[in-house]
């Protein structure tokens, strides 16, 4: 079974800040919460800060159980890709 690194990220967890950045090994990530649209704008990248990264991948997810489940799956895929 594949290790799951992001299970703690629930809809409630995302209420902690409007902008959140973090990293896990070679993966870097950034989330911006849009309360009006009930959406999470997510980005993944490697090596440098978001503003300087040239390999940014961005997606928007709904800020609910289904959306955060999809976001966690996307992050797991990105983790594998950036740490291969």
N, C-alpha and C positions, 0 to 999 in steps of 0.2 A: 504494500500500500504506500502511495506517495505521501510524504510528509506535507502537512498543510500548515503554512506559515501565517496565514492571515485570518484565521477563524474568529479572532477577537473583534474584527471589524464588522460591527452590526449597525443598523440605522441609528441606534442610540449613541454608539461610540463616535459617530461622525458629528455629533452635536458639540463636541469638545472645542472646536475652533472653526472659523470660516475658511481658513487657509492652513493646511497642514502639510509638512514635508517629512520624509523619512527615508531610511535606507535599510537594506538587508543584503549583506555581502556586496556583490557588484551592482545590484539593482537599486536605483533611486526612484522615488515616487513623490508625487505632489497631488494633493486634492484641494479643490476649491468647491465649497458648498454654495449652491444657489437656492436660497430658501423660497424665492418667488416661484421658481420652476420645479421645486422639490427634486432637484437633481444634484448629482456629484460629478463635477468635471475632473477627470483623472488623467494623469500623465505619468509615463514611465520613461526612464532614460538611464544612462550609465556615465560614470566617471566624473562629471563636473556638475556644477549647479544648473538648475533648470534654464536660467537665462542664457547660459553659454553652451548648453548641450546641442549637439547637431543630430542626435538620434532620438528625438522626442517622439513618442507615440501617444496620441491623446484619444480619449473616448469619454462619452457622457453616459452616466447610469442613473436610473431612477433612485430616489432616496427612500427606498422601502426594502422589505425583505428580499423580494425578487431581484431588485437592482443591486443590492449589496452582495447577494450570492453570486451574481454574474461578475461583479467587480472583483470579488475574491478569486474566482476562477481565472479571470484575465490576469490578475497579479501573479498567480501561481505559474501560469504559462510564461509570463514575462520573466519571472524568477529563474525558471529553467533555462530560458533563452540567454539571459545575461550571465548566467553562471556555468554555462557549458564548457 
